[in-house]
Amino acid sequence: MPALCCCACRGTRCWPAWVCSPGGCNSPPVLPPHWKAALLISLLTLLLVPLAALGLGVVGWQPKWPQQLALWLLLNLGGAILAEELLFRGLLQTWLLQRLGTLLGIGLTALLFGAAHWPFSPLFAAVAMLAGLGYGLAFHFSGRLWLAMLLHLAVNLCHVLLLTYPLRMA
């Protein structure tokens, strides 16, 4: 039995817990009840975060196709995104929502996510806070951490492919 199985069934088709349906392991995965809201928030985040970064002058427009893109994807997803989403959405946001409620829990998590990016610059921290709000809402409405991770990867990929990377040079 896989360790990430959602129940203790002995069936031959056991879905990982992050895709499980309410019917248990032998039922195919179903969409979360608020998937439309999660999708809309994801699309808005993917549009508004780069626009905010451009508007604040944190980055500049610089389309490119990096030679080491595959390595960058692997390192970004396996290092930064996995660690950040497990910490901020998987642990912190979940804990804060239980104690403070939805609005304060997601808002405070986004604020702390922005604060973690403060060393890059205060404006970058503001953009990261906006991104963190989008990741947090996507996670909240979907109930799936993988969606927040995928959205985070999409935002970072947009940054590396279309904008100055890592930030605008002074």
C-alpha positions as CSV (number, residue, x, y, z in Angstrom):
1,M,0.0,0.0,0.0
2,P,1.5,3.4,-1.0
3,A,2.2,5.7,2.0
4,L,0.3,8.5,0.4
5,C,-2.9,6.5,-0.2
6,C,-6.0,8.2,1.0
7,C,-7.5,5.2,2.8
8,A,-6.6,1.8,4.0
9,C,-8.3,-0.1,1.2
10,R,-6.7,-3.1,-0.4
11,G,-8.0,-2.3,-3.9
12,T,-5.8,-2.4,-7.0
13,R,-6.5,1.2,-7.9
14,C,-5.3,3.4,-5.1
15,W,-5.1,7.1,-5.9
16,P,-2.6,9.4,-4.1
17,A,-4.2,11.4,-1.3
18,W,-3.9,14.7,-3.1
19,V,-6.2,13.5,-5.9
20,C,-8.6,11.4,-3.9
21,S,-12.3,11.6,-4.3
22,P,-14.8,11.5,-1.5
23,G,-15.7,7.9,-2.6
24,G,-12.4,6.5,-1.5
25,C,-9.5,4.9,-3.3
26,N,-11.4,2.9,-5.9
27,S,-13.3,5.9,-7.1
28,P,-11.7,8.2,-9.8
29,P,-10.6,11.6,-8.7
30,V,-13.2,14.4,-8.8
31,L,-12.9,18.1,-9.2
32,P,-13.1,20.1,-5.9
33,P,-16.4,21.9,-5.3
34,H,-14.9,25.4,-5.9
35,W,-12.7,24.5,-8.9
36,K,-14.1,27.4,-11.0
37,A,-13.0,29.9,-8.3
38,A,-9.6,28.2,-8.0
39,L,-9.1,28.3,-11.8
40,L,-10.2,32.0,-12.0
41,I,-7.9,33.0,-9.2
42,S,-5.1,31.1,-10.8
43,L,-5.5,32.8,-14.1
44,L,-5.8,36.2,-12.4
45,T,-2.7,35.6,-10.4
46,L,-0.8,34.5,-13.5
47,L,-1.8,37.7,-15.2
48,L,-1.6,40.3,-12.4
49,V,1.6,39.2,-10.7
50,P,3.9,39.9,-13.7
51,L,1.9,43.0,-14.5
52,A,2.4,44.3,-11.0
53,A,6.1,43.5,-11.1
54,L,6.4,45.4,-14.4
55,G,4.3,48.3,-13.2
56,L,6.4,48.7,-10.0
57,G,9.6,48.6,-12.0
58,V,10.8,45.5,-10.2
59,V,11.4,43.7,-13.5
60,G,11.6,44.8,-17.2
61,W,10.3,43.2,-20.3
62,Q,12.9,40.8,-21.7
63,P,11.6,37.7,-23.6
64,K,14.1,34.9,-23.9
65,W,14.5,31.1,-24.0
66,P,17.3,30.2,-21.5
67,Q,19.6,27.3,-22.6
68,Q,19.4,25.7,-19.1
69,L,15.6,25.9,-18.8
70,A,15.2,22.3,-18.0
71,L,17.7,22.5,-15.2
72,W,16.1,25.7,-14.0
73,L,12.7,24.1,-13.9
74,L,14.0,21.1,-11.9
75,L,15.8,23.3,-9.4
76,N,13.0,25.8,-9.1
77,L,10.3,23.2,-8.6
78,G,12.3,20.8,-6.5
79,G,13.9,23.5,-4.4
80,A,12.1,26.8,-4.0
81,I,8.6,25.9,-4.9
82,L,8.3,22.7,-3.1
83,A,9.8,24.1,0.1
84,E,7.9,27.4,0.0
85,E,4.5,25.8,-0.8
86,L,4.9,23.1,1.8
87,L,5.9,25.6,4.4
88,F,3.6,28.6,3.6
89,R,0.5,26.9,2.3
90,G,0.7,23.3,3.5
91,L,1.7,24.1,7.1
92,L,1.4,27.8,7.9
93,Q,-1.8,28.7,6.1
94,T,-3.5,25.5,7.2
95,W,-2.5,26.2,10.8
96,L,-3.5,29.9,10.6
97,L,-6.9,29.2,9.0
98,Q,-7.8,26.9,11.9
99,R,-6.9,29.5,14.4
100,L,-7.8,32.9,12.8
101,G,-10.3,32.0,10.1
102,T,-10.1,32.2,6.3
103,L,-9.5,35.9,5.7
104,L,-6.9,36.5,8.3
105,G,-5.3,33.1,7.8
106,I,-4.8,33.6,4.0
107,G,-3.9,37.3,4.4
108,L,-1.3,36.7,7.1
109,T,0.3,33.8,5.2
110,A,0.6,36.0,2.1
111,L,2.1,38.8,4.2
112,L,4.7,36.4,5.7
113,F,5.4,35.0,2.2
114,G,6.1,38.6,1.0
115,A,8.2,39.2,4.1
116,A,10.3,36.2,3.2
117,H,11.2,37.8,-0.1
118,W,12.0,41.2,1.5
119,P,15.8,40.7,1.2
120,F,15.5,41.0,-2.6
121,S,13.7,44.4,-2.3
122,P,10.7,45.9,-0.6
123,L,8.9,46.2,-4.0
124,F,9.7,42.6,-4.8
125,A,8.3,41.6,-1.4
126,A,5.0,43.4,-2.3
127,V,4.8,41.5,-5.6
128,A,5.6,38.2,-3.7
129,M,2.8,39.1,-1.2
130,L,0.3,39.4,-4.2
131,A,1.6,36.1,-5.6
132,G,1.3,34.5,-2.2
133,L,-2.3,35.7,-1.9
134,G,-3.1,34.1,-5.3
135,Y,-1.3,30.8,-4.3
136,G,-3.2,30.8,-1.0
137,L,-6.6,31.4,-2.5
138,A,-6.0,28.8,-5.2
139,F,-5.0,26.3,-2.5
140,H,-8.0,27.3,-0.3
141,F,-10.6,27.0,-3.1
142,S,-9.2,23.9,-4.6
143,G,-8.1,22.1,-1.5
144,R,-5.1,20.9,-3.5
145,L,-1.5,21.9,-2.7
146,W,-0.4,20.8,-6.1
147,L,-2.5,23.6,-7.7
148,A,-0.7,26.2,-5.6
149,M,2.6,24.6,-6.6
150,L,1.7,24.5,-10.3
151,L,0.6,28.1,-10.2
152,H,3.8,29.1,-8.4
153,L,5.8,27.4,-11.1
154,A,3.7,29.1,-13.9
155,V,4.4,32.5,-12.3
156,N,8.1,31.8,-11.9
157,L,8.3,30.4,-15.5
158,C,6.6,33.5,-16.8
159,H,9.2,35.6,-15.0
160,V,12.1,33.7,-16.3
161,L,10.8,33.5,-19.9
162,L,9.4,37.0,-20.3
163,L,10.9,39.3,-17.8
164,T,14.4,40.3,-16.5
165,Y,15.6,37.6,-14.3
166,P,16.1,37.6,-11.4
167,L,15.3,41.3,-11.1
168,R,15.8,44.5,-13.0
169,M,19.4,45.6,-12.9
170,A,19.9,49.1,-11.5
